[in-house]
Amino acid sequence: MIPSIIVAVFMLVMIVAGIVMNLNYTLLVFREVRRLSESLARNDKLRIIEGSLINETLVEIKLSAVDGTVAPLTEVQFIVCYEDMEGRVTTYLLKYSVNESPGWSLTTLYSGKVQRGLEGSNYLIPGEVAVVRLKLPTPKSENSSVVVVAVSPGGHKSSWVIGNA
């Protein structure tokens, strides 16, 4: 009787120890995944290097990756604020969109003076510049500025004021 109780207690202790070790390993893995995701989130910074107004409903900006970072272009969001023709200050959040309007489209991606197509290119690497056209849902007024903020997936923001400041 006593040996079976000792064996049962020993087995129970081993089961609890196994659960604790497994839980500790699981927590270690979760911590490592979180550290890696935070590292990646800090590593996707974009910078607006130029902005211009093509017409009252189309804005063109140029994006580059901050040195040493790689940024996924399809996850970038743009916040656009301007005064429309009726005098209302409007703010839009433009997400990546291929066929929808309002949205933004990536027109060209180039390194220096050499332009190339975008087929299969989802990331902006250092040295490359992405030319992005933002379609404004309503025309802007003549005397107003357009403020564009690019927000990378990691939360890094870069802004540019186009027009009258």
N, C-alpha and C positions, 0 to 999 in steps of 0.2 A: 504493500500500500504506500509506504513512504517513498520507495524509489519511483513509483509512478507519479507522485505529487512533485518530486524533485524534477523529473523529466518534463512534466507539464509546465512547471514554473520556468524551467530553463528554456523551453520552447516559446513560452509567452514573452520572456525577456528577449530572445532572439528575434521574434516577430516585431516587437516594439522597436528594437535597435535597427532592424531592417527598414521599417517605416520611417524612422527618424533620419537614417542615412539617405534614403531615397528622397525624402522631403528636402533635406539639406542640399542634395545635388540638384533637385528641381529648382530650388531658390537660387542656387548659383547660376544655373542656366538662364533663368529669368533676368537676373542682374546683368549678366553678360549681354543678353539680347537688348536690354534697355540701354546699356552703355553704348553698344554699337549703333542702335537707332538714333540716340542723341548725338553721337559723333557724326553720323550721316546727315542729320538734320542741320548741324552747324556747318556742314561742308557743301552747301548748295546755294551759295550766294550769287545773286545777279546784280548787275549795275546798269542803270540806264545811262548811256553815254551821249545820246543825242535825241532830240525830239523835234518834229516839225508838223505843221498843219498842211495837209494836202488840199482839202476843201472844208466846207462847214460841217461835214459829217464824217470825215476820215482823218485820222491822226496816224503818223508814222513815227515809230521810235526804234532806236537801235540799242540792243542789249549785248552785254558782254559778261562773261563769268569773272568773278573776282579771282585774282591770282591764286592758283593752287586748288581751285574748286571745279567741280563738274555739276551742272545744274540740269535737271530734267525739264525740258521746255513744255511738255504737254501738261504739266501740273502747275504751271505758273498762272496766277490770277492777276488781273489788273483792276484797280479801282480808279475810275475816271470821274472827275468832278468838273462841272462847267455850268455856265448860265446859258439857257436856251433862248430861242427867238422871242419867247413870251415873257422873258424876265425871270423865269424860275431857275433856281439853283438846283441842278440835278446831279445825283451821284449814282453811278452804276458799277456793279461788280461784273466784270467780263471774265468768263472762264473760257478755257480752250474749247473751240468749237470748229468743226469742219464745214458743216452745211447750215448751221443755225445762224440766225441774226437776232439780236445783237451778239457779236462774238469777236474773236480776233483771229487773224490768219497770219501764218508765218510765210513771208513772201520769198526771202532769200537768206542764205546763210553763207558767209564768206570769210576767208582768212586773208587779210590784207587786201590786195587788188584782185585775187583770184576768186571768182564766184563759182559756186557749184550747186547742184540740185540738193533737195532735202530728202530724197527717198531714203527711208530707213534711219534718218538722223533724228533721234529724240532727245539728245543731250547737247548742251552747249559746253564746250571745253575751252580752257584758256587760249587766247589768241584768235578765237572765232567771234564773229559778230552776227547776231540774228537781227534781221530787219522785220519788224512786226507792224502790221497795220491794224488799227483799232477802229471799228465802225461804230460811230456814235448813233444811238437810237433816234435822236432828234437833232436837228441842226443847231449849232451854237450861235449865239449873237455875235455881231461884229466886234464889239468892244470887250469881250470877255476872254479870259485866259482858260486854258484847259490844264488841269493838274492831273498827271498820270502817276500812279503808284504801282510798281511791279512788286508782287508778293511771291517769293519763292516758297516751295513746299515746307521748308524748315522755318518759315516765318520771317526771313530777312526781307527788309523793305528798301526800295530805292525809288526816289521820286524825281519828277521833272516838270517844270512849268513851261507851257507853250503859249506864246502870244503875249498880250499885255499883262504886265505884272502888277 
